[in-house]
Amino acid sequence: MRRYSLDELPQLWNVVKGEMSMVGPRPHPLDDVSAYTIEHLPRLDVVPGITGLWQVTARQDPSFQTGMKLDIEYIHRWSLRMDFSILLRTAGAVLRGSGE
């Protein structure tokens, strides 16, 4: 189930409800939020997503700092084209079963 990211399917309901988007920074657990610095606060201004830049570029590096760096980069560089690219790359990863 995890290999093909099927455990993410229930999140589609959150997208339909408007609580999440398809692409955006993944929500952090509360214990990670306590590690936020002032530079990380823009992350709280965007709707969280099911997939994001971190998931398609650095999934094998689960560090907080790498994820935060990529989330902030996504926020500052956001474009519809970038979202489309992330969705295509996510679909490829799901079809290859490269999830962990």
N, CA, C and O atoms as a printed pandas DataFrame, in Angstrom:
     atom_number atom_name residue_name chain_id  residue_number  x_coord  y_coord  z_coord
0              1         N          MET        A               1    0.821   -1.187    0.000
1              2        CA          MET        A               1    0.000    0.000    0.000
2              3         C          MET        A               1    0.876    1.266    0.000
3              4         O          MET        A               1    0.625    2.192   -0.772
4              5         N          ARG        A               2    1.885    1.304    0.851
5              6        CA          ARG        A               2    2.765    2.468    0.926
6              7         C          ARG        A               2    3.612    2.604   -0.337
7              8         O          ARG        A               2    3.873    3.712   -0.806
8              9         N          ARG        A               3    4.039    1.461   -0.881
9             10        CA          ARG        A               3    4.906    1.486   -2.062
10            11         C          ARG        A               3    4.289    2.298   -3.196
11            12         O          ARG        A               3    4.989    3.053   -3.871
12            13         N          TYR        A               4    2.994    2.148   -3.408
13            14        CA          TYR        A               4    2.301    2.875   -4.473
14            15         C          TYR        A               4    1.549    4.108   -3.954
15            16         O          TYR        A               4    0.722    4.675   -4.667
16            17         N          SER        A               5    1.834    4.514   -2.732
17            18        CA          SER        A               5    1.246    5.699   -2.102
18            19         C          SER        A               5   -0.275    5.640   -2.013
19            20         O          SER        A               5   -0.939    6.677   -1.988
20            21         N          LEU        A               6   -0.820    4.446   -1.965
21            22        CA          LEU        A               6   -2.274    4.302   -1.844
22            23         C          LEU        A               6   -2.789    4.830   -0.516
23            24         O          LEU        A               6   -3.967    5.163   -0.392
24            25         N          ASP        A               7   -1.912    4.908    0.477
25            26        CA          ASP        A               7   -2.310    5.446    1.779
26            27         C          ASP        A               7   -2.616    6.941    1.704
27            28         O          ASP        A               7   -3.156    7.510    2.652
28            29         N          GLU        A               8   -2.274    7.580    0.581
29            30        CA          GLU        A               8   -2.558    9.009    0.397
30            31         C          GLU        A               8   -3.946    9.268   -0.195
31            32         O          GLU        A               8   -4.411   10.408   -0.184
32            33         N          LEU        A               9   -4.603    8.247   -0.703
33            34        CA          LEU        A               9   -5.899    8.445   -1.353
34            35         C          LEU        A               9   -6.939    9.150   -0.476
35            36         O          LEU        A               9   -7.680    9.988   -0.990
36            37         N          PRO        A              10   -7.024    8.850    0.814
37            38        CA          PRO        A              10   -8.001    9.575    1.643
38            39         C          PRO        A              10   -7.772   11.089    1.667
39            40         O          PRO        A              10   -8.701   11.849    1.940
40            41         N          GLN        A              11   -6.539   11.530    1.384
41            42        CA          GLN        A              11   -6.258   12.968    1.363
42            43         C          GLN        A              11   -7.014   13.671    0.242
43            44         O          GLN        A              11   -7.227   14.882    0.307
44            45         N          LEU        A              12   -7.420   12.932   -0.781
45            46        CA          LEU        A              12   -8.190   13.555   -1.866
46            47         C          LEU        A              12   -9.485   14.169   -1.328
47            48         O          LEU        A              12   -9.966   15.173   -1.853
48            49         N          TRP        A              13  -10.039   13.571   -0.295
49            50        CA          TRP        A              13  -11.252   14.133    0.319
50            51         C          TRP        A              13  -10.948   15.515    0.899
51            52         O          TRP        A              13  -11.776   16.422    0.812
52            53         N          ASN        A              14   -9.768   15.675    1.486
53            54        CA          ASN        A              14   -9.371   16.984    2.020
54            55         C          ASN        A              14   -9.219   18.011    0.906
55            56         O          ASN        A              14   -9.485   19.194    1.120
56            57         N          VAL        A              15   -8.794   17.578   -0.286
57            58        CA          VAL        A              15   -8.704   18.476   -1.437
58            59         C          VAL        A              15  -10.102   18.915   -1.849
59            60         O          VAL        A              15  -10.338   20.099   -2.091
60            61         N          VAL        A              16  -11.022   17.970   -1.928
61            62        CA          VAL        A              16  -12.408   18.285   -2.301
62            63         C          VAL        A              16  -13.016   19.272   -1.302
63            64         O          VAL        A              16  -13.742   20.181   -1.702
64            65         N          LYS        A              17  -12.731   19.106   -0.017
65            66        CA          LYS        A              17  -13.258   20.002    1.024
66            67         C          LYS        A              17  -12.565   21.363    1.028
67            68         O          LYS        A              17  -13.027   22.288    1.696
68            69         N          GLY        A              18  -11.461   21.495    0.291
69            70        CA          GLY        A              18  -10.741   22.763    0.248
70            71         C          GLY        A              18   -9.741   22.946    1.372
71            72         O          GLY        A              18   -9.205   24.041    1.542
72            73         N          GLU        A              19   -9.476   21.900    2.144
73            74        CA          GLU        A              19   -8.521   21.988    3.243
74            75         C          GLU        A              19   -7.088   21.749    2.794
75            76         O          GLU        A              19   -6.140   22.127    3.483
76            77         N          MET        A              20   -6.936   21.117    1.631
77            78        CA          MET        A              20   -5.618   20.845    1.068
78            79         C          MET        A              20   -5.684   21.109   -0.427
79            80         O          MET        A              20   -6.762   21.203   -1.013
80            81         N          SER        A              21   -4.504   21.227   -1.033
81            82        CA          SER        A              21   -4.426   21.303   -2.492
82            83         C          SER        A              21   -3.699   20.051   -2.978
83            84         O          SER        A              21   -3.170   19.280   -2.177
84            85         N          MET        A              22   -3.678   19.859   -4.275
85            86        CA          MET        A              22   -2.952   18.715   -4.814
86            87         C          MET        A              22   -1.448   18.903   -4.609
87            88         O          MET        A              22   -0.743   17.952   -4.269
88            89         N          VAL        A              23   -0.956   20.134   -4.817
89            90        CA          VAL        A              23    0.472   20.418   -4.703
90            91         C          VAL        A              23    0.676   21.531   -3.679
91            92         O          VAL        A              23   -0.042   22.530   -3.675
92            93         N          GLY        A              24    1.661   21.341   -2.819
93            94        CA          GLY        A              24    2.000   22.333   -1.809
94            95         C          GLY        A              24    2.831   21.671   -0.735
95            96         O          GLY        A              24    3.013   20.454   -0.771
96            97         N          PRO        A              25    3.334   22.417    0.207
97            98        CA          PRO        A              25    4.107   21.812    1.296
98            99         C          PRO        A              25    3.246   20.839    2.099
99           100         O          PRO        A              25    2.091   21.131    2.408
100          101         N          ARG        A              26    3.806   19.702    2.429
101          102        CA          ARG        A              26    3.086   18.729    3.258
102          103         C          ARG        A              26    2.921   19.288    4.668
103          104         O          ARG        A              26    3.805   19.991    5.158
104          105         N          PRO        A              27    1.810   18.989    5.322
105          106        CA          PRO        A              27    1.648   19.442    6.715
106          107         C          PRO        A              27    2.705   18.789    7.612
107          108         O          PRO        A              27    3.054   17.623    7.431
108          109         N          HIS        A              28    3.198   19.549    8.564
109          110        CA          HIS        A              28    4.160   19.020    9.532
110          111         C          HIS        A              28    3.442   18.563   10.790
111          112         O          HIS        A              28    2.410   19.125   11.154
112          113         N          PRO        A              29    3.979   17.546   11.459
113          114        CA          PRO        A              29    3.464   17.197   12.790
114          115         C          PRO        A              29    3.746   18.348   13.761
115          116         O          PRO        A              29    4.658   19.143   13.535
116          117         N          LEU        A              30    2.982   18.432   14.812
117          118        CA          LEU        A              30    3.131   19.536   15.766
118          119         C          LEU        A              30    4.532   19.633   16.362
119          120         O          LEU        A              30    5.018   20.735   16.614
120          121         N          ASP        A              31    5.185   18.497   16.591
121          122        CA          ASP        A              31    6.530   18.579   17.175
122          123         C          ASP        A              31    7.532   19.202   16.198
123          124         O          ASP        A              31    8.527   19.777   16.639
124          125         N          ASP        A              32    7.298   19.105   14.888
125          126        CA          ASP        A              32    8.161   19.788   13.920
126          127         C          ASP        A              32    7.881   21.286   13.896
127          128         O          ASP        A              32    8.802   22.081   13.704
128          129         N          VAL        A              33    6.642   21.677   14.084
129          130        CA          VAL        A              33    6.283   23.100   14.073
130          131         C          VAL        A              33    7.025   23.839   15.182
131          132         O          VAL        A              33    7.350   25.017   15.032
132          133         N          SER        A              34    7.290   23.170   16.270
133          134        CA          SER        A              34    8.015   23.818   17.366
134          135         C          SER        A              34    9.457   24.160   16.974
135          136         O          SER        A              34   10.102   24.969   17.641
136          137         N          ALA        A              35    9.964   23.554   15.904
137          138        CA          ALA        A              35   11.330   23.836   15.440
138          139         C          ALA        A              35   11.377   24.962   14.412
139          140         O          ALA        A              35   12.460   25.307   13.940
140          141         N          TYR        A              36   10.231   25.547   14.051
141          142        CA          TYR        A              36   10.194   26.627   13.062
142          143         C          TYR        A              36   10.955   27.850   13.568
143          144         O          TYR        A              36   10.942   28.173   14.756
144          145         N          THR        A              37   11.611   28.512   12.632
145          146        CA          THR        A              37   12.230   29.803   12.904
146          147         C          THR        A              37   11.459   30.850   12.100
147          148         O          THR        A              37   10.521   30.509   11.380
148          149         N          ILE        A              38   11.838   32.090   12.216
149          150        CA          ILE        A              38   11.148   33.176   11.516
150          151         C          ILE        A              38   11.176   32.954    9.998
151          152         O          ILE        A              38   10.225   33.315    9.305
152          153         N          GLU        A              39   12.248   32.371    9.484
153          154        CA          GLU        A              39   12.368   32.119    8.043
154          155         C          GLU        A              39   11.370   31.066    7.558
155          156         O          GLU        A              39   11.045   31.021    6.372
156          157         N          HIS        A              40   10.890   30.230    8.459
157          158        CA          HIS        A              40    9.972   29.153    8.101
158          159         C          HIS        A              40    8.505   29.579    8.092
159          160         O          HIS        A              40    7.657   28.846    7.583
160          161         N          LEU        A              41    8.199   30.733    8.638
161          162        CA          LEU        A              41    6.803   31.140    8.796
162          163         C          LEU        A              41    6.015   31.273    7.491
163          164         O          LEU        A              41    4.806   31.043    7.511
164          165         N          PRO        A              42    6.635   31.633    6.350
165          166        CA          PRO        A              42    5.840   31.681    5.107
166          167         C          PRO        A              42    5.172   30.346    4.772
167          168         O          PRO        A              42    4.177   30.310    4.048
168          169         N          ARG        A              43    5.704   29.286    5.284
169          170        CA          ARG        A              43    5.128   27.960    5.051
170          171         C          ARG        A              43    3.709   27.856    5.612
171          172         O          ARG        A              43    2.885   27.089    5.113
172          173         N          LEU        A              44    3.444   28.627    6.643
173          174        CA          LEU        A              44    2.124   28.584    7.270
174          175         C          LEU        A              44    1.089   29.407    6.502
175          176         O          LEU        A              44   -0.102   29.331    6.804
176          177         N          ASP        A              45    1.523   30.189    5.521
177          178        CA          ASP        A              45    0.621   31.044    4.748
178          179         C          ASP        A              45    0.026   30.356    3.526
179          180         O          ASP        A              45   -0.831   30.931    2.855
180          181         N          VAL        A              46    0.458   29.146    3.228
181          182        CA          VAL        A              46   -0.022   28.452    2.031
182          183         C          VAL        A              46   -0.829   27.212    2.421
183          184         O          VAL        A              46   -0.646   26.633    3.492
184          185         N          VAL        A              47   -1.713   26.834    1.526
185          186        CA          VAL        A              47   -2.522   25.630    1.746
186          187         C          VAL        A              47   -1.611   24.410    1.593
187          188         O          VAL        A              47   -0.873   24.321    0.612
188          189         N          PRO        A              48   -1.645   23.480    2.528
189          190        CA          PRO        A              48   -0.814   22.286    2.403
190          191         C          PRO        A              48   -1.264   21.430    1.224
191          192         O          PRO        A              48   -2.411   21.508    0.783
192          193         N          GLY        A              49   -0.348   20.622    0.727
193          194        CA          GLY        A              49   -0.652   19.791   -0.427
194          195         C          GLY        A              49   -0.408   18.319   -0.179
195          196         O          GLY        A              49    0.247   17.933    0.790
196          197         N          ILE        A              50   -0.948   17.500   -1.073
197          198        CA          ILE        A              50   -0.738   16.052   -1.004
198          199         C          ILE        A              50    0.679   15.710   -1.443
199          200         O          ILE        A              50    1.315   14.824   -0.872
200          201         N          THR        A              51    1.171   16.412   -2.453
201          202        CA          THR        A              51    2.535   16.214   -2.925
202          203         C          THR        A              51    3.200   17.573   -3.048
203          204         O          THR        A              51    2.531   18.606   -3.078
204          205         N          GLY        A              52    4.503   17.561   -3.116
205          206        CA          GLY        A              52    5.219   18.828   -3.206
206          207         C          GLY        A              52    6.606   18.656   -3.778
207          208         O          GLY        A              52    6.988   17.565   -4.201
208          209         N          LEU        A              53    7.348   19.731   -3.788
209          210        CA          LEU        A              53    8.688   19.732   -4.352
210          211         C          LEU        A              53    9.594   18.736   -3.629
211          212         O          LEU        A              53   10.374   18.030   -4.269
212          213         N          TRP        A              54    9.498   18.676   -2.327
213          214        CA          TRP        A              54   10.330   17.733   -1.560
214          215         C          TRP        A              54   10.052   16.296   -1.982
215          216         O          TRP        A              54   10.983   15.505   -2.132
216          217         N          GLN        A              55    8.779   15.948   -2.174
217          218        CA          GLN        A              55    8.413   14.576   -2.505
218          219         C          GLN        A              55    8.985   14.123   -3.848
219          220         O          GLN        A              55    9.239   12.934   -4.041
220          221         N          VAL        A              56    9.189   15.051   -4.771
221          222        CA          VAL        A              56    9.675   14.650   -6.092
222          223         C          VAL        A              56   11.161   14.913   -6.296
223          224         O          VAL        A              56   11.719   14.501   -7.314
224          225         N          THR        A              57   11.816   15.587   -5.356
225          226        CA          THR        A              57   13.241   15.865   -5.544
226          227         C          THR        A              57   14.130   15.275   -4.458
227          228         O          THR        A              57   15.285   14.948   -4.732
228          229         N          ALA        A              58   13.641   15.133   -3.262
229          230        CA          ALA        A              58   14.526   14.704   -2.162
230          231         C          ALA        A              58   13.829   13.726   -1.228
231          232         O          ALA        A              58   14.077   13.753   -0.022
232          233         N          ARG        A              59   12.974   12.875   -1.744
233          234        CA          ARG        A              59   12.212   11.962   -0.895
234          235         C          ARG        A              59   13.123   11.055   -0.062
235          236         O          ARG        A              59   12.750   10.625    1.029
236          237         N          GLN        A              60   14.311   10.771   -0.582
237          238        CA          GLN        A              60   15.228    9.897    0.143
238          239         C          GLN        A              60   15.981   10.634    1.254
239          240         O          GLN        A              60   16.714   10.015    2.026
240          241         N          ASP        A              61   15.800   11.955    1.333
241          242        CA          ASP        A              61   16.432   12.757    2.389
242          243         C          ASP        A              61   15.330   13.329    3.273
243          244         O          ASP        A              61   14.819   14.416    3.002
244          245         N          PRO        A              62   14.959   12.602    4.329
245          246        CA          PRO        A              62   13.824   13.026    5.147
246          247         C          PRO        A              62   14.142   14.116    6.179
247          248         O          PRO        A              62   13.335   14.365    7.075
248          249         N          SER        A              63   15.296   14.761    6.067
249          250        CA          SER        A              63   15.666   15.726    7.096
250          251         C          SER        A              63   14.723   16.935    7.102
251          252         O          SER        A              63   14.230   17.366    6.059
252          253         N          PHE        A              64   14.497   17.453    8.270
253          254        CA          PHE        A              64   13.650   18.628    8.449
254          255         C          PHE        A              64   14.179   19.799    7.638
255          256         O          PHE        A              64   13.415   20.495    6.970
256          257         N          GLN        A              65   15.486   20.016    7.698
257          258        CA          GLN        A              65   16.088   21.162    7.014
258          259         C          GLN        A              65   15.934   21.078    5.497
259          260         O          GLN        A              65   15.632   22.081    4.851
260          261         N          THR        A              66   16.137   19.889    4.920
261          262        CA          THR        A              66   15.977   19.739    3.468
262          263         C          THR        A              66   14.536   19.980    3.066
263          264         O          THR        A              66   14.266   20.702    2.106
264          265         N          GLY        A              67   13.615   19.380    3.792
265          266        CA          GLY        A              67   12.200   19.571    3.493
266          267         C          GLY        A              67   11.786   21.028    3.599
267          268         O          GLY        A              67   11.059   21.532    2.743
268          269         N          MET        A              68   12.239   21.701    4.633
269          270        CA          MET        A              68   11.888   23.100    4.831
270          271         C          MET        A              68   12.473   23.971    3.720
271          272         O          MET        A              68   11.801   24.867    3.209
272          273         N          LYS        A              69   13.725   23.704    3.350
273          274        CA          LYS        A              69   14.374   24.464    2.279
274          275         C          LYS        A              69   13.577   24.326    0.972
275          276         O          LYS        A              69   13.340   25.317    0.281
276          277         N          LEU        A              70   13.172   23.119    0.645
277          278        CA          LEU        A              70   12.417   22.894   -0.586
278          279         C          LEU        A              70   11.012   23.491   -0.510
279          280         O          LEU        A              70   10.505   23.996   -1.511
280          281         N          ASP        A              71   10.382   23.440    0.654
281          282        CA          ASP        A              71    9.052   24.048    0.814
282          283         C          ASP        A              71    9.121   25.562    0.614
283          284         O          ASP        A              71    8.276   26.138   -0.071
284          285         N          ILE        A              72   10.115   26.199    1.206
285          286        CA          ILE        A              72   10.270   27.653    1.057
286          287         C          ILE        A              72   10.599   27.995   -0.396
287          288         O          ILE        A              72   10.098   28.985   -0.930
288          289         N          GLU        A              73   11.433   27.185   -1.032
289          290        CA          GLU        A              73   11.732   27.396   -2.458
290          291         C          GLU        A              73   10.456   27.305   -3.291
291          292         O          GLU        A              73   10.227   28.132   -4.174
292          293         N          TYR        A              74    9.635   26.309   -3.013
293          294        CA          TYR        A              74    8.368   26.151   -3.732
294          295         C          TYR        A              74    7.486   27.389   -3.553
295          296         O          TYR        A              74    6.920   27.892   -4.523
296          297         N          ILE        A              75    7.370   27.872   -2.337
297          298        CA          ILE        A              75    6.525   29.036   -2.051
298          299         C          ILE        A              75    7.004   30.254   -2.832
299          300         O          ILE        A              75    6.193   30.986   -3.399
300          301         N          HIS        A              76    8.304   30.474   -2.865
301          302        CA          HIS        A              76    8.849   31.657   -3.540
302          303         C          HIS        A              76    8.848   31.544   -5.063
303          304         O          HIS        A              76    8.778   32.556   -5.759
304          305         N          ARG        A              77    8.926   30.321   -5.580
305          306        CA          ARG        A              77    8.998   30.131   -7.033
306          307         C          ARG        A              77    7.691   29.609   -7.634
307          308         O          ARG        A              77    7.665   29.259   -8.814
308          309         N          TRP        A              78    6.615   29.547   -6.862
309          310        CA          TRP        A              78    5.380   28.918   -7.313
310          311         C          TRP        A              78    4.941   29.411   -8.688
311          312         O          TRP        A              78    5.012   30.598   -9.004
312          313         N          SER        A              79    4.488   28.460   -9.487
313          314        CA          SER        A              79    3.852   28.765  -10.762
314          315         C          SER        A              79    2.967   27.573  -11.121
315          316         O          SER        A              79    3.156   26.469  -10.611
316          317         N          LEU        A              80    2.017   27.807  -11.990
317          318        CA          LEU        A              80    1.157   26.729  -12.450
318          319         C          LEU        A              80    1.986   25.667  -13.171
319          320         O          LEU        A              80    1.722   24.470  -13.058
320          321         N          ARG        A              81    2.973   26.121  -13.899
321          322        CA          ARG        A              81    3.861   25.191  -14.602
322          323         C          ARG        A              81    4.603   24.293  -13.614
323          324         O          ARG        A              81    4.742   23.091  -13.841
324          325         N          MET        A              82    5.080   24.886  -12.512
325          326        CA          MET        A              82    5.782   24.096  -11.496
326          327         C          MET        A              82    4.838   23.056  -10.887
327          328         O          MET        A              82    5.225   21.902  -10.700
328          329         N          ASP        A              83    3.603   23.460  -10.577
329          330        CA          ASP        A              83    2.630   22.512  -10.029
330          331         C          ASP        A              83    2.389   21.358  -11.004
331          332         O          ASP        A              83    2.349   20.196  -10.600
332          333         N          PHE        A              84    2.230   21.685  -12.281
333          334        CA          PHE        A              84    1.998   20.656  -13.283
334          335         C          PHE        A              84    3.187   19.694  -13.351
335          336         O          PHE        A              84    3.001   18.480  -13.435
336          337         N          SER        A              85    4.401   20.235  -13.315
337          338        CA          SER        A              85    5.606   19.409  -13.338
338          339         C          SER        A              85    5.662   18.491  -12.118
339          340         O          SER        A              85    5.982   17.309  -12.245
340          341         N          ILE        A              86    5.357   19.022  -10.950
341          342        CA          ILE        A              86    5.366   18.210   -9.725
342          343         C          ILE        A              86    4.321   17.105   -9.808
343          344         O          ILE        A              86    4.584   15.972   -9.403
344          345         N          LEU        A              87    3.136   17.423  -10.329
345          346        CA          LEU        A              87    2.097   16.398  -10.470
346          347         C          LEU        A              87    2.533   15.288  -11.425
347          348         O          LEU        A              87    2.301   14.110  -11.151
348          349         N          LEU        A              88    3.157   15.652  -12.532
349          350        CA          LEU        A              88    3.631   14.636  -13.480
350          351         C          LEU        A              88    4.717   13.760  -12.859
351          352         O          LEU        A              88    4.711   12.540  -13.022
352          353         N          ARG        A              89    5.637   14.385  -12.154
353          354        CA          ARG        A              89    6.711   13.623  -11.508
354          355         C          ARG        A              89    6.163   12.731  -10.395
355          356         O          ARG        A              89    6.657   11.624  -10.181
356          357         N          THR        A              90    5.146   13.212   -9.694
357          358        CA          THR        A              90    4.514   12.401   -8.653
358          359         C          THR        A              90    3.832   11.192   -9.276
359          360         O          THR        A              90    3.958   10.075   -8.773
360          361         N          ALA        A              91    3.107   11.414  -10.376
361          362        CA          ALA        A              91    2.430   10.304  -11.055
362          363         C          ALA        A              91    3.446    9.256  -11.492
363          364         O          ALA        A              91    3.202    8.058  -11.348
364          365         N          GLY        A              92    4.581    9.696  -12.022
365          366        CA          GLY        A              92    5.619    8.766  -12.421
366          367         C          GLY        A              92    6.141    7.943  -11.248
367          368         O          GLY        A              92    6.337    6.733  -11.364
368          369         N          ALA        A              93    6.361    8.608  -10.126
369          370        CA          ALA        A              93    6.851    7.905   -8.930
370          371         C          ALA        A              93    5.826    6.897   -8.427
371          372         O          ALA        A              93    6.188    5.798   -8.007
372          373         N          VAL        A              94    4.554    7.264   -8.468
373          374        CA          VAL        A              94    3.499    6.353   -8.008
374          375         C          VAL        A              94    3.416    5.140   -8.938
375          376         O          VAL        A              94    3.328    4.003   -8.473
376          377         N          LEU        A              95    3.443    5.380  -10.233
377          378        CA          LEU        A              95    3.352    4.275  -11.199
378          379         C          LEU        A              95    4.561    3.351  -11.132
379          380         O          LEU        A              95    4.432    2.148  -11.361
380          381         N          ARG        A              96    5.730    3.897  -10.823
381          382        CA          ARG        A              96    6.933    3.058  -10.666
382          383         C          ARG        A              96    6.928    2.328   -9.319
383          384         O          ARG        A              96    7.680    1.374   -9.122
384          385         N          GLY        A              97    6.084    2.778   -8.405
385          386        CA          GLY        A              97    6.057    2.150   -7.079
386          387         C          GLY        A              97    7.307    2.465   -6.283
387          388         O          GLY        A              97    7.826    1.613   -5.563
388          389         N          SER        A              98    7.792    3.701   -6.416
389          390        CA          SER        A              98    9.023    4.067   -5.721
390          391         C          SER        A              98    8.774    4.657   -4.338
391          392         O          SER        A              98    9.705    5.165   -3.714
392          393         N          GLY        A              99    7.549    4.601   -3.849
393          394        CA          GLY        A              99    7.248    5.093   -2.503
394          395         C          GLY        A              99    7.828    4.177   -1.447
395          396         O          GLY        A              99    8.137    3.014   -1.708
396          397         N          GLU        A             100    7.970    4.718   -0.256
397          398        CA          GLU        A             100    8.512    3.912    0.847
398          399         C          GLU        A             100    7.610    3.986    2.033
399          400         O          GLU        A             100    7.893    3.374    3.063
